[in-house]
Amino acid sequence: EVQKENKAIQSGKSSNVTRSYVKVMRLLGDMGYIIGDNLQWLGKYGMLPLDSKTTQARAKVFQFWGYICALYLHVYDMLIHMGKAATLSDKAGKKLVLTFIRDLCD
């Protein structure tokens, strides 16, 4: 099954179902981080009865998984591109690599 998916990715004919699920998880991770960060701020200044450090830690968990999903999506896009162009040295490939490196550094 994994070999079939790898061949499908390399040929550019892979189903986008997995990618769609991961993209939703990435968006939920980002949304969870933003909500958690705002709740942390409200707890820090006494507007809500929340422990600031606990809320911040939970927000960071959402942020972490959002970034992991984003990196997965970038690798997936690079594999699709390599299946079509067989290289990452063209303009679109370089853009994919730079975007991956930028998100990896975040």
Protein Blocks (a to p, Z undefined) as FASTA:
>chain_A
ZZmmmmmmmnopacfklmmmmmmmmmmmmmmmmmmmmmmmmmmnopaccdfklmmmmmmm
mmmmmmmmmmmmmmmmmmmmmmmnopakbmklmmmmmmmmmmmmZZ
